[in-house]
């Protein structure tokens, strides 16, 4: 039986996070809503993550939780657009193909969300997956995120203009789940 766990990102995790994107197949990136031509260089992305690790929580622009199976890192979940004490936008990625479509993402999310709500005193976590990427859309509904509707926008610094599905989870609704 696999043992799932989550933990805060460490410096040694940065290269796995960056490699997941910079080494990915172009079609895979497009399928998740990322624009391969907007990805920064590996070196500049690593420097950005290292800088974030050294910031106090209230000053962070990004915050990462690492997902592990049997002690091995297999993915991450992060927040950005952090408004401490109010809301942040969440992103989730399973790096290993074998870990996808297994129900692990749902279990990882249940363990991850308390870090965001507690450490950043959030009232709301927002998630806006690419509308054409079915896996996160299904999982967010299962986790109790409220679907607010589609929005056409450029959701992030590495994305192309697209339709996303806007979901929100309040701390109150998360606390009452399960």
Beta strands, then each sheet from edge to edge (+ up, - down):
strand 1: 4-8
strand 2: 62-69
strand 3: 72-83
strand 4: 87-94
strand 5: 124-130
strand 6: 146-153
strand 7: 162-170
sheet 1: 1+ 2- 3+ 4- 5- 7+ 6-
end
